[in-house]
Every structure is written in C-alpha cells, then in structure tokens.
Amino acid sequence: MWAFDKNEEGDKVPAFEPREMPDERRTIAATRLAAATHGAASACKRAVRRDRSEFGEPDVLYCHRLVPDPAKPV
C-alpha cells in the first residue's frame, strides 16, 4: 500500500514508505482510508519467491487517482 501527496512543485511524492499488509481485504480498507487523507493511494499484490528474491508483476487491488507505476521505484 502506498499513499502520495504533492510537494511545493506539484510533483507526487510518497506520503510514507510502502507498507505490506496481511491480506487483500485489509489492504484495500487501509488504502481507502489513506485515500481520504492523501492526494492519491494505491495497493497492489505480487507473487513472491523469497528463496530466489523474485517478484512477479504487480496486480492492482485498489487505486485512487493517478499514482506512479508500482513496478518502478519512486
């Protein structure tokens, strides 16, 4: 889950570090709550193979307003 605000130049910047959540239901609920107090919010899930440090492509669960691509570092 990520949330974003705009800085003085109008660029979107992270409101806080991305957060991992325990399940999809709580992820969507927390992202909706963040969207109420920040300019944008997004949540996605990824398949992970921790033994190989491999991450699959992100699958968007919830998106409020336009946010940066979750596959690219902020």
Secondary structure by P-SEA (a helix, b strand, c coil): cbbbbbcccccccccccccccccaaaaaaaaaaaaacccccccbbbbbcccccccccccccccccccccccccc
